[in-house]
Amino acid sequence: MKKYMILAAVALVASAACTKVEDTTPSHKISFEVANYVAQTKAEQATNAELGGSFTTNAWFTNGDGTKTQFMRSETVSWNTPVTGQWAPSREYFWPKTGYIDFYSYDGTPAPTSVGEGSLTYTAPVATDANILVADAAYHQTQNSSTYHIDNASVKGVPTLFRHMLAKIQFKVKLQTANATPNTKWDVIILNTGAKLSNIVILNTGTLTLSNSYAGHTPTTQAWTNTNASKPNVGWVAAAGTETVSTLTPALSLAKNATESGDFVDLIALRTVMPQVLGDDAVFTLNYNVKATYGSEAQPYLDENRDFTVKINTIKNASSAYITEWDMNQIITYNVIIDPVGEQILFDPAVEEWDQTQTGTINVPQA
């Protein structure tokens, strides 16, 4: 009896050692679901234009026992490559079956000067065409999900919502008057040569320090915070370094009896700037030449240079609030309206009264 029991135990152990346990749950490739910040729905053409067809991702995997390792290291994620109709990493990655992954994505220029888990730092002069995009961190992700593409639930991936970390400005100009002149044509040329410089001077160097952390336990996305606590919408902390932005030199005309020169035209074309608080030293200067020509005459009867200067922080928006800062993810448009028509010359004639105080007497003697 005793011997039988021992043999039975040995047989049981052998049986267990030969048993193969299979997990029949399929492994899925990791893909990304990219959305525009404004629309938050699929707009692939616009998204491609913003991202240039690819972006960079870092990811950390936390397994079932809490051990954390870097899962993706500055991995390039591209549209249509290598998976058609999808944003996917350049090499294959598959979702783990235990634990979760945290994703941190960014794109654009200049590149961050420091990258870590939940940290990004940018320190550089901001060029005209710079475009820094940072996606909300995607925490506790375990599968490709459908978050933004509500019009097509089949599009799934890591939810990746990019936000702009810089600002953009543009200046537009046109002629407009309430005093149309029936016989005079007005011509205006913006001057920007010699001593007649039209421009703005702005800050263009600073540091943006971003951080992101999550203590929860459910899949979510979360925007980054920055260290500029007093001006979080500006984000950037300015350093020494300015840039003089020159205007273009458009020529504008106000025809006889017209009240406008037409649509606004570029004075400073749309360009990127560093988000910043606008101090009193942020000044817009405009120099321009005005000519007034009467009827069919070849030569103008008025030809003069004029100048105008304004502190940018004294300019109001459509709600009559002062624009005192340029914030991240903002496009600020300044419409410059020039009224070249001054007060019409009139006359106020009067005729001096005759002085009749001088009276002389002529006595004619008798013959």
C-alpha positions in Angstrom: 0.0 0.0 0.0 2.7 2.4 0.9 4.7 1.6 -2.2 1.7 2.1 -4.4 1.1 5.5 -3.0 4.7 6.6 -3.6 4.5 5.4 -7.2 1.3 7.3 -7.7 2.8 10.5 -6.4 5.7 10.2 -8.8 3.4 9.6 -11.7 1.4 12.7 -10.8 4.5 14.8 -10.7 5.6 13.5 -14.1 2.2 14.2 -15.5 2.2 17.8 -14.3 5.7 18.4 -15.7 4.6 17.4 -19.2 1.5 19.6 -19.1 1.6 22.7 -21.5 -0.5 25.7 -20.3 -1.6 27.8 -23.3 -2.9 31.4 -23.2 -5.2 31.6 -26.2 -5.7 35.5 -25.9 -4.1 37.1 -29.0 -1.4 39.7 -28.6 -2.2 43.0 -30.3 0.2 45.5 -31.9 0.4 48.9 -30.3 -0.8 51.7 -32.5 -1.6 55.4 -31.8 -4.7 57.5 -32.2 -3.8 61.1 -32.9 -6.2 64.0 -32.6 -6.2 67.7 -33.3 -6.5 69.8 -30.1 -9.4 72.0 -31.5 -11.5 69.4 -33.3 -10.7 66.3 -31.2 -12.0 64.2 -34.1 -10.2 62.7 -37.1 -8.7 65.3 -39.3 -5.8 63.3 -40.7 -4.7 65.7 -43.4 -4.4 68.6 -40.9 -2.8 66.3 -38.3 -0.2 65.2 -40.8 0.6 68.8 -41.8 1.1 69.7 -38.1 3.2 66.6 -37.3 5.0 66.2 -40.5 3.9 62.6 -40.7 5.7 61.4 -37.5 6.3 62.2 -33.9 8.4 60.8 -31.0 7.2 58.7 -28.1 8.8 57.4 -24.8 6.9 54.8 -22.8 7.4 53.0 -19.5 5.9 49.6 -18.7 4.8 48.6 -15.2 4.4 44.9 -14.9 2.0 43.0 -12.6 4.4 43.0 -9.6 5.1 46.8 -9.9 8.5 46.6 -11.6 8.9 49.5 -14.1 11.1 49.5 -17.2 11.4 51.8 -20.2 9.3 50.2 -23.0 9.9 52.7 -25.8 13.0 54.9 -26.0 12.6 57.9 -28.3 10.6 55.8 -30.7 9.4 57.3 -34.0 5.7 56.9 -34.7 4.6 57.5 -38.3 1.4 57.7 -40.3 0.9 54.9 -42.8 4.3 53.3 -42.0 4.6 50.4 -41.4 0.8 50.0 -41.0 -1.4 51.6 -43.7 -4.1 53.9 -42.4 -2.7 54.0 -38.9 -0.2 55.7 -36.7 2.3 53.1 -35.7 5.9 52.7 -34.3 8.7 52.1 -36.7 9.1 48.6 -35.3 6.5 46.2 -33.9 5.4 46.5 -30.3 2.7 44.3 -28.6 0.5 45.0 -25.6 1.6 43.1 -22.5 -1.0 40.9 -20.8 -0.2 42.1 -17.3 0.4 45.6 -15.9 0.1 48.8 -18.0 2.1 51.3 -20.1 2.5 55.1 -19.7 3.1 57.0 -22.9 4.7 60.5 -23.4 4.8 61.9 -26.9 6.1 65.1 -28.5 7.0 66.6 -31.8 8.3 69.7 -33.6 11.2 72.0 -33.5 13.2 72.9 -31.5 13.6 69.5 -29.9 13.5 69.3 -26.1 16.8 69.8 -24.3 15.9 67.3 -21.6 13.5 64.3 -21.7 12.5 62.1 -18.8 9.6 60.1 -17.5 7.0 62.8 -17.0 9.4 65.7 -17.7 10.3 67.8 -20.7 12.4 70.9 -20.9 12.8 73.3 -23.8 15.5 76.0 -23.8 16.2 77.8 -27.1 15.6 80.9 -29.2 12.2 80.5 -30.9 12.5 80.7 -34.7 9.9 82.1 -37.1 8.7 78.6 -38.1 9.2 76.8 -34.8 6.3 74.5 -33.7 6.5 72.6 -30.5 3.8 70.0 -29.9 3.4 68.0 -26.7 0.7 65.4 -26.3 -1.2 64.8 -23.1 0.4 61.9 -21.3 -1.5 58.6 -21.7 -1.5 56.7 -18.4 -2.4 53.1 -17.5 -2.9 52.1 -21.1 -3.5 48.4 -21.7 -5.0 48.2 -25.2 -5.7 50.2 -28.4 -8.8 52.3 -27.7 -11.1 54.5 -29.6 -11.2 57.9 -27.9 -11.1 60.8 -30.5 -12.4 59.2 -33.7 -16.1 59.2 -32.8 -16.9 59.2 -36.5 -15.1 55.9 -37.0 -14.9 53.5 -34.0 -12.6 51.2 -36.0 -9.7 53.6 -35.7 -8.0 52.7 -32.4 -4.7 53.4 -30.7 -3.1 55.1 -27.8 -5.0 58.4 -27.3 -2.6 61.1 -28.3 -3.8 64.7 -28.1 -1.2 67.3 -29.0 -1.2 70.8 -27.7 0.8 73.8 -29.0 3.5 75.1 -26.7 4.2 78.2 -28.7 2.1 81.2 -29.9 1.7 82.8 -33.3 1.1 86.4 -34.3 0.2 88.3 -37.5 -0.3 91.9 -38.4 -2.8 92.9 -41.2 -3.3 96.3 -42.7 -5.8 98.2 -44.9 -7.0 101.7 -45.5 -10.3 102.8 -44.3 -12.0 106.2 -43.9 -15.4 107.6 -43.0 -14.7 110.6 -45.2 -14.6 109.4 -48.8 -13.2 112.0 -51.2 -15.0 112.2 -54.6 -12.1 113.6 -56.5 -8.9 112.6 -54.6 -7.1 109.3 -54.8 -5.0 108.3 -51.7 -1.9 106.1 -52.0 -0.1 104.7 -48.9 3.2 102.9 -48.9 4.6 101.3 -45.7 8.2 102.5 -45.2 10.9 100.2 -43.8 14.3 101.5 -44.9 16.9 103.9 -43.5 15.5 105.8 -40.5 11.9 104.9 -41.4 11.7 101.4 -39.8 8.4 99.7 -39.2 8.7 96.8 -36.7 8.1 95.3 -33.3 10.7 94.2 -30.8 9.9 91.0 -28.9 11.4 88.5 -26.5 12.6 85.3 -28.3 14.6 83.3 -25.8 13.4 81.4 -22.7 12.8 78.1 -20.9 9.7 75.9 -20.7 9.8 73.3 -18.0 6.9 70.7 -18.2 6.0 68.0 -15.7 3.3 65.2 -15.6 2.5 62.6 -13.0 -0.5 60.4 -12.2 -1.3 58.6 -9.0 -4.6 57.0 -10.2 -5.2 53.4 -11.4 -7.5 53.8 -14.4 -6.6 54.6 -18.1 -6.6 58.3 -18.7 -4.9 61.2 -20.4 -3.6 64.2 -18.7 -2.2 67.6 -19.8 1.2 68.8 -18.7 1.8 71.5 -16.2 4.7 74.1 -16.2 6.8 75.8 -13.6 5.6 79.3 -14.5 3.0 79.3 -11.6 2.2 83.0 -11.9 1.5 82.8 -15.7 0.7 79.2 -16.5 -0.9 80.1 -19.9 2.3 81.8 -20.9 4.4 78.9 -19.6 7.8 80.1 -20.8 10.2 82.0 -18.5 11.9 84.6 -20.5 15.6 85.1 -20.6 17.8 87.8 -22.2 17.4 87.9 -25.9 15.2 89.9 -28.2 14.3 89.9 -31.9 13.3 92.8 -34.1 10.5 91.7 -36.4 10.3 93.9 -39.5 7.1 94.6 -41.4 6.5 94.0 -45.0 6.1 97.1 -47.3 2.7 96.8 -48.9 1.3 99.6 -51.1 -2.3 100.4 -50.6 -4.7 102.7 -52.4 -8.0 104.4 -51.6 -9.8 105.2 -54.9 -11.9 108.3 -55.4 -15.1 108.1 -53.4 -14.0 104.8 -51.8 -14.2 104.1 -48.0 -11.8 101.1 -48.0 -8.8 99.8 -49.9 -10.1 96.2 -49.9 -9.3 93.2 -47.8 -6.6 93.2 -45.1 -3.1 92.4 -46.5 -0.1 91.1 -44.6 2.0 93.6 -42.7 3.7 90.9 -40.7 2.9 87.4 -42.0 1.7 84.7 -39.6 4.8 83.6 -37.6 5.7 81.8 -34.4 6.7 83.7 -31.3 7.7 82.6 -27.8 4.7 83.0 -25.4 5.4 86.1 -23.2 4.1 88.8 -21.1 4.0 92.1 -23.0 5.8 94.8 -21.1 5.9 98.5 -21.9 9.0 97.9 -24.0 7.0 95.8 -26.5 6.3 98.6 -29.0 4.8 98.6 -32.5 6.2 101.3 -34.8 4.7 102.2 -38.2 6.2 104.6 -40.7 4.3 105.2 -43.9 4.1 107.6 -46.8 0.8 109.3 -47.9 0.2 110.8 -51.3 -3.0 112.5 -52.4 -3.7 113.1 -56.1 -6.6 115.2 -57.4 -8.6 114.2 -60.4 -6.5 113.3 -63.4 -3.5 115.2 -62.3 -0.2 113.3 -62.6 1.5 114.8 -59.6 0.2 114.5 -56.0 -0.6 117.7 -54.3 0.2 116.0 -50.9 3.3 113.9 -50.3 4.3 113.4 -46.7 5.8 110.7 -44.3 3.9 109.9 -41.2 4.7 107.8 -38.2 2.8 106.0 -35.5 3.9 104.2 -32.3 1.8 102.2 -29.8 2.6 100.0 -26.8 1.3 96.5 -27.7 -0.1 95.9 -24.2 -2.5 98.9 -24.7 -4.2 97.3 -27.7 -7.6 95.9 -27.0 -9.3 92.8 -28.4 -12.9 92.5 -29.7 -14.2 92.3 -26.1 -12.4 95.5 -25.2 -9.9 93.7 -23.0 -6.2 94.6 -23.2 -4.0 92.0 -24.8 -1.3 91.9 -22.2 0.3 88.5 -23.1 0.7 86.0 -25.8 -0.3 82.6 -24.5 0.6 79.1 -25.6 -1.7 77.7 -28.3 -2.9 81.2 -29.3 -2.9 82.9 -32.7 -3.1 86.7 -32.1 -4.1 88.8 -35.1 -3.6 92.6 -35.1 -5.6 94.5 -37.7 -4.0 97.9 -38.5 -6.4 100.4 -40.0 -4.9 103.5 -41.5 -7.1 106.5 -42.3 -5.0 108.7 -44.6 -7.8 111.3 -45.1 -7.2 114.2 -42.9 -9.5 117.1 -42.3 -10.5 118.8 -45.5 -9.1 122.3 -46.0 -11.9 124.9 -45.8 -11.8 128.6 -45.6 -13.3 131.1 -43.2 -13.3 134.4 -45.0 -14.1 137.8 -43.5 -13.6 141.3 -44.7 -12.1 143.9 -42.5 -14.4 146.9 -41.8 -13.3 150.2 -43.3 -11.7 152.5 -40.7 -13.8 155.6 -40.9 -12.3 157.4 -37.9 -10.2 159.7 -40.0 -12.4 162.7 -41.0 -10.9 165.8 -42.6 -12.7 169.1 -43.2 -12.2 171.2 -46.3 -13.3 174.8 -46.0 -13.8 176.5 -49.3 -13.3 180.2 -48.9 -15.7 182.7 -50.5 -14.8 184.0 -53.9 
